Amino acid sequence: MPKYIMLSNLTDEGRKTVKMRPERIKEVNDEIEKMGAKVIEQYAVLGEYDFINILEAPDNETISRISIELGSRGTIQLITLAAIPIDELEDSLLDET
């Protein structure tokens, strides 16, 4: 299944929510699963982003719909990237020769 990297920053409202209800983070993971994707790994990070999430979704349309849904709530800003495993990239490059 295709993998995606979701980089996220909490808005002021999102920070308030997480501070008052830290369990909300995992609740959102459950919502993502109901929308057709799965959070494989999740990290809180220091630096430019608050969280890095690795997800599996069946296609770009599904992950786009999830990104729009989550972003429309006003608690998070997202950047979503399609991830290509290195072995697959290498295979595709070898196939072209």
Summary of the structure (lengths in Angstrom):
residues: 97
radius of gyration: 15.0
end to end distance: 25.9
largest distance: 55.6
contacts: 244
relative contact order: 0.26
helix: 43%
strand: 30%
